[in-house]
């Protein structure tokens, strides 16, 4: 199957942006976007976990759940997709966290607190599920996940810098705090809708 | 036919259950092995202290969460009582677990290292701006002739959450019995003359100006002249920065009230905290004002 890599890269970042177009991963988008610094940490962790998780889940998808040898025997394991994906991702993040703590304490202290946060993040699971639904091969899946993570990071970073500016702005009392943040997110999402149809 | 479907369901079901169990087992094994292989030896006391803390991760201590605070406590960088969310019982439980004294050995209080009240130190200009030290600093460094002394515009008083600082005769003075050593005033003071010192030290050099003695004498009646009389009479308890003496708060022995008598500081800028407070409170100006206040009440 030939893949349109333009769609997998530019498309994943802008057109099908996870947060602003697909509305996945809203929780960290609103939760960790108060400071650019923490937003960067979270974005890094998401890119990392998404790529790794997508690679593993697409391997599982192709070689276990849709194994032709098994299918020939009349055993179809497709229905296990969701539960296995969750299990794999959670276990993977756990392992990565432990290894990271030992090998690179610096990276651990930068990403560490965010890693458990995204174990069961819907954006991470979303990438895996989308890849599975489309039936993408392993390599395009991984590329797509990496760029989706970048797209998530871009949205998070933009939102965080907007919120830092908002802190200094004079906001009417009724809109203060989360209200204005949600309005901002909405406007951002509308802006990203402008990319629709690009590829 | 019926039998056929049943057996098919059975195999699918069986494979699914076995597969899930296998994957779960495998993941558990991997995590277990990895955790063993990549085990990071951490101080078990850190975990102990973390479990004793409120674990609200409020950041009130200025650290990144309770675990980070626990790390600093175990390392001896901060005292357990620096956690604003902990009750006295929690603090003493942590102190007991670590085998340190709850508050006496670690407690720090703030002290404003300036004795130049409005009668002792001259102003070189008038200042009619906002009564805030930081604002005043922005305009030619403030009205006080001594560019290191207390401006007395109460920025620290407003910063203190415990009401421990008072402006008396245009000089900020910390009431050490109310001070918890949170350091908010230290961060606020634009002249950086508030210091956190061990609560056990009773004697301080109330001068922060490192210039030469004669220069200071021109605008202040109570500067540290840098005569080193204190160092000669109580060796090892003072250090010098520029031309002024500082109590060496890290030294094993802190200057005592007896040392004060033998040293006899010529400008009276080496004082005990109580004396310092008493001098300002007994100032006729202050007495007049407070009696007027009492009458009006």
Boltz contact constraints between the chains, C-beta under 6 A:
constraints:
  - contact:
      token1: [A, 74]
      token2: [B, 8]
      max_distance: 6.0
  - contact:
      token1: [A, 75]
      token2: [B, 12]
      max_distance: 6.0
  - contact:
      token1: [A, 75]
      token2: [B, 15]
      max_distance: 6.0
  - contact:
      token1: [A, 80]
      token2: [B, 16]
      max_distance: 6.0
  - contact:
      token1: [A, 91]
      token2: [B, 27]
      max_distance: 6.0
  - contact:
      token1: [A, 94]
      token2: [B, 31]
      max_distance: 6.0
  - contact:
      token1: [A, 95]
      token2: [B, 31]
      max_distance: 6.0
  - contact:
      token1: [A, 95]
      token2: [B, 34]
      max_distance: 6.0
  - contact:
      token1: [A, 98]
      token2: [B, 34]
      max_distance: 6.0
  - contact:
      token1: [A, 98]
      token2: [B, 35]
      max_distance: 6.0
  - contact:
      token1: [A, 98]
      token2: [B, 38]
      max_distance: 6.0
  - contact:
      token1: [A, 99]
      token2: [B, 38]
      max_distance: 6.0
  - contact:
      token1: [A, 101]
      token2: [B, 40]
      max_distance: 6.0
  - contact:
      token1: [A, 102]
      token2: [B, 38]
      max_distance: 6.0
  - contact:
      token1: [A, 102]
      token2: [B, 40]
      max_distance: 6.0
